[in-house]
Amino acid sequence: MSDLPKPLQTLLEISKRNCIKIDLSKQDNDFLPTKSSQVGGMGYLPVGETYPAKSDGTPLVLLAQLNFKQLTETVDISQLAHPLPMQGILQIYLDSQDDDYLYGADFDNPLPSETYQVRFWQDDSLPINIDELDKIAKQLKALDIDALPFDFNHQYAMNFALTSQSCTTGCYEYNHLSQKIDELKECDVWNYLEEDLEMDDPDEVLSVYDELANSGGHQILGYPYFTQTDPREYEKSLQEHILLLQIDTDDHENDIMWGDSGVANFFIHPNDLKNQDFSKLIYNWDCC
């Protein structure tokens, strides 16, 4: 850190916040219903409820399931900047039959849709709908599934840990934080490094900064990481939204790949999070 220019050291410090890092453990997909936090596999479905599907009846595939009670038993969520539910199960489902390999995303309309669906079960004490999930498991096994960002033959258990991170220069929050630092108020940080400090390789300096900021990887309520542009930069209606969940490329051990080494972000308005309303959860992913 001492090798960074002083304004970037200051940015690391003033933007520091707590978040939850997620470590994944790879397992075979056993197609058995579970309430556990995970990527992939078969999640929870209460008796009397139907499984998420497209209008033609094709079932979607579970991308992520967060069990908030399990999370709060592991992490002190009072240390976070925004409140998470104390219990309940949040699920994100994606289309596995997308010939364009967009993983259910609609970049013109990032809200839940036919190909990207969200479920939140506030009361997860209800019995599991075993018959419905058995039927869905058979349907999923019969599909030709290769348009997913993860290996459908595996599921990945989530392990949680409280950590801290700082804002990168590529996320929307930087616009506000940089105004607190005199050297960065009126100029682009790359230009500041090249022109004011006459550095030969500003990209290398920013790469070191981003590594120290620690915003990559799977996480909850941190600063988002992007390979392209933060969608909140150009969409005014999203500029108060915060990152709820990030699922990153993780191809060394867990066979997770968003396009060409990309990352997926799910954003929520703080008021919706406070009210435990996940019906307007914003879905975006980008890649190199």
C-alpha positions in Angstrom: 0.0 0.0 0.0 2.9 2.4 0.8 3.9 2.3 -2.9 0.6 3.8 -4.0 0.2 7.5 -4.5 -1.2 9.2 -1.5 -4.7 9.9 -3.0 -5.2 6.2 -3.7 -4.1 5.3 -0.2 -6.6 7.8 1.1 -9.3 6.3 -1.1 -8.6 2.8 0.2 -9.1 4.0 3.8 -12.1 6.3 3.5 -14.1 3.8 1.3 -13.5 0.8 3.5 -16.6 -1.2 4.4 -17.5 -4.6 5.7 -19.0 -7.2 3.5 -19.4 -11.0 3.3 -17.1 -13.0 1.2 -18.3 -16.4 -0.1 -16.1 -19.4 -0.5 -17.5 -22.2 -2.6 -17.1 -26.0 -2.1 -17.7 -28.1 -5.2 -19.9 -31.2 -4.9 -21.7 -33.5 -7.3 -25.2 -32.3 -8.1 -27.4 -34.9 -6.3 -30.7 -33.2 -7.4 -31.9 -33.4 -3.8 -33.9 -30.5 -2.4 -32.0 -28.5 0.3 -32.4 -25.3 2.3 -28.6 -24.7 2.4 -26.9 -21.7 0.8 -25.4 -22.8 -2.5 -24.8 -22.2 -6.2 -26.6 -24.7 -8.4 -28.3 -27.9 -7.4 -32.0 -28.2 -6.3 -33.2 -25.6 -3.8 -36.1 -25.3 -1.4 -39.8 -25.3 -2.6 -42.6 -25.2 -0.1 -45.6 -27.5 -0.4 -48.3 -25.9 -2.6 -45.9 -23.8 -4.6 -44.8 -24.3 -8.2 -41.2 -24.4 -9.5 -40.0 -21.4 -11.7 -40.5 -22.1 -15.4 -40.8 -20.3 -18.7 -44.2 -19.9 -20.4 -43.7 -23.0 -22.4 -43.1 -25.0 -19.2 -39.3 -25.4 -19.4 -38.0 -25.2 -15.9 -35.3 -22.7 -15.0 -32.1 -23.7 -13.2 -31.1 -22.5 -9.7 -28.2 -20.1 -9.9 -28.0 -19.2 -6.2 -29.8 -19.9 -3.0 -29.1 -17.8 0.2 -30.4 -19.1 3.5 -30.2 -16.0 5.7 -30.6 -17.9 9.0 -27.6 -20.0 8.0 -25.7 -16.8 7.1 -26.5 -15.0 10.4 -25.4 -18.0 12.4 -22.0 -17.7 10.7 -21.5 -13.9 10.4 -22.3 -11.0 12.6 -24.5 -9.1 10.2 -24.8 -6.1 12.5 -21.3 -5.2 11.2 -22.7 -4.6 7.7 -23.7 -1.2 6.3 -27.2 -2.5 5.4 -29.6 -4.9 7.2 -30.1 -8.4 5.9 -33.1 -10.6 6.8 -32.5 -12.7 9.9 -34.2 -15.7 8.2 -35.8 -16.7 5.0 -34.4 -18.2 1.7 -33.6 -16.1 -1.4 -33.3 -17.9 -4.7 -32.2 -16.7 -8.2 -33.2 -18.8 -11.2 -31.8 -18.6 -14.8 -32.7 -19.9 -18.2 -30.5 -22.8 -19.3 -31.8 -22.9 -22.9 -30.6 -19.5 -24.1 -29.0 -19.9 -27.6 -27.3 -16.5 -27.2 -25.6 -17.5 -24.0 -27.0 -14.5 -22.1 -27.8 -16.7 -19.1 -31.3 -15.4 -18.8 -30.2 -11.7 -18.8 -32.0 -8.9 -20.6 -29.7 -5.9 -20.6 -32.5 -3.6 -21.7 -34.7 -4.8 -18.8 -32.6 -6.2 -15.9 -35.7 -6.8 -13.7 -37.0 -10.4 -13.1 -38.6 -11.8 -16.2 -39.5 -15.1 -17.8 -35.8 -16.1 -18.1 -34.6 -14.6 -14.8 -36.8 -15.2 -11.8 -36.4 -14.5 -8.1 -38.1 -16.2 -5.1 -38.0 -15.3 -1.5 -39.5 -17.6 1.1 -39.7 -15.7 4.3 -41.1 -18.7 6.2 -38.8 -21.7 5.3 -40.4 -23.9 8.0 -43.0 -25.2 5.6 -42.5 -28.8 4.3 -40.6 -29.2 1.1 -42.7 -30.0 -2.0 -40.9 -33.3 -2.7 -43.2 -34.5 -5.5 -42.9 -31.3 -7.5 -39.1 -31.2 -7.1 -38.8 -34.9 -8.1 -40.7 -34.1 -11.3 -38.6 -31.0 -12.0 -35.3 -33.0 -11.4 -36.4 -35.5 -14.1 -37.2 -32.7 -16.5 -33.9 -31.0 -15.9 -31.9 -34.2 -16.4 -33.6 -34.7 -19.8 -32.6 -31.2 -21.0 -29.5 -30.5 -23.0 -28.0 -27.9 -20.7 -24.9 -26.2 -21.8 -25.9 -22.5 -21.6 -25.1 -21.8 -18.0 -22.2 -20.0 -16.3 -21.5 -23.1 -14.1 -21.3 -26.8 -14.5 -24.8 -28.2 -14.2 -23.4 -31.6 -13.0 -22.1 -29.9 -9.8 -23.4 -27.8 -7.0 -21.4 -25.5 -4.8 -21.9 -25.1 -1.1 -21.5 -21.5 0.2 -19.2 -20.7 3.2 -19.4 -17.2 4.6 -16.8 -14.9 6.2 -17.0 -11.3 7.3 -14.2 -9.2 5.7 -13.6 -5.6 4.5 -12.9 -4.1 1.2 -12.6 -0.7 -0.5 -14.1 1.0 -3.5 -12.5 0.4 -6.9 -12.2 3.2 -9.4 -14.6 1.4 -11.8 -17.7 1.4 -9.6 -20.3 4.1 -9.3 -19.6 4.9 -5.7 -16.1 6.2 -6.7 -17.8 9.3 -8.2 -18.9 10.4 -4.8 -15.9 9.2 -2.8 -13.3 10.9 -5.1 -14.9 14.2 -4.3 -13.5 14.0 -0.8 -9.9 13.8 -2.1 -8.6 17.1 -3.5 -6.3 15.6 -6.1 -9.1 13.5 -7.6 -12.0 16.0 -7.4 -11.8 17.4 -10.9 -9.9 14.8 -12.9 -10.0 11.3 -14.1 -7.8 9.1 -11.9 -5.9 7.6 -14.9 -5.1 11.1 -16.2 -4.1 12.2 -12.8 -1.5 9.4 -12.6 -0.2 9.9 -16.1 -0.3 13.7 -16.4 0.1 15.1 -12.8 2.3 12.4 -11.4 3.9 11.5 -14.8 3.7 7.8 -14.3 4.7 5.5 -17.1 2.1 2.9 -16.5 -1.0 4.1 -14.7 -2.8 0.8 -15.5 -0.3 -1.1 -13.4 -0.8 1.2 -10.5 -4.6 0.9 -10.8 -4.2 -2.9 -11.0 -2.3 -2.9 -7.7 -5.0 -0.6 -6.2 -7.8 -2.9 -7.3 -6.1 -5.9 -5.8 -5.8 -4.1 -2.5 -9.4 -3.0 -2.8 -10.4 -6.7 -2.7 -13.7 -6.3 -4.6 -13.5 -9.4 -6.8 -14.8 -12.8 -6.0 -18.2 -14.0 -4.7 -19.6 -11.6 -2.1 -22.6 -10.0 -0.4 -23.1 -6.3 0.3 -19.6 -5.2 -0.9 -18.5 -2.9 -3.7 -19.2 -4.5 -7.1 -16.5 -5.5 -9.6 -16.8 -5.2 -13.3 -14.8 -6.1 -16.4 -16.7 -3.5 -18.4 -18.8 -0.6 -17.1 -21.0 -0.2 -14.0 -24.6 -0.1 -15.3 -25.4 2.5 -12.6 -23.1 5.0 -14.4 -25.6 5.4 -17.3 -28.9 4.4 -15.7 -30.1 7.1 -13.4 -32.9 4.9 -11.9 -30.2 2.5 -10.5 -27.9 5.1 -9.0 -29.2 4.5 -5.4 -28.9 0.7 -5.8 -26.3 -1.3 -3.9 -24.8 -4.6 -4.6 -26.6 -7.4 -2.9 -24.9 -10.4 -4.4 -21.9 -11.0 -6.7 -21.0 -14.3 -8.4 -17.6 -14.1 -10.1 -15.8 -16.3 -12.5 -14.2 -19.1 -10.5 -12.8 -21.5 -13.0 -9.7 -22.9 -11.2 -11.7 -25.1 -8.7 -15.4 -24.5 -9.3 -16.0 -24.4 -13.1 -17.9 -21.1 -12.9 -17.4 -18.9 -16.0 -19.4 -15.8 -17.1 -18.7 -15.5 -20.8 -15.0 -14.7 -21.1 -13.9 -14.4 -17.5 -16.8 -12.1 -16.5 -18.8 -11.4 -13.3 -22.5 -11.2 -12.4 -23.9 -8.6 -10.1 -27.3 -8.4 -8.4 -28.4 -4.9 -7.2 -31.2 -3.8 -4.9 -32.5 -0.5 -3.6 -31.7 -0.1 0.1 -35.4 0.5 1.0 -36.3 -2.8 -0.8 -33.7 -4.6 1.1 -34.9 -3.1 4.4 -38.4 -4.3 3.5 -37.2 -7.7 2.4 -38.7 -7.1 -1.1 -36.5 -8.8 -3.7 -39.1 -8.6 -6.5 -37.1 -5.8 -8.2 -33.6 -7.4 -7.9 -31.5 -6.1 -10.8 -29.4 -8.6 -12.7 -26.3 -7.6 -14.7 -23.3 -9.5 -15.9 -20.4 -8.5 -18.2 -17.2 -10.1 -19.4 -13.9 -9.2 -21.1 
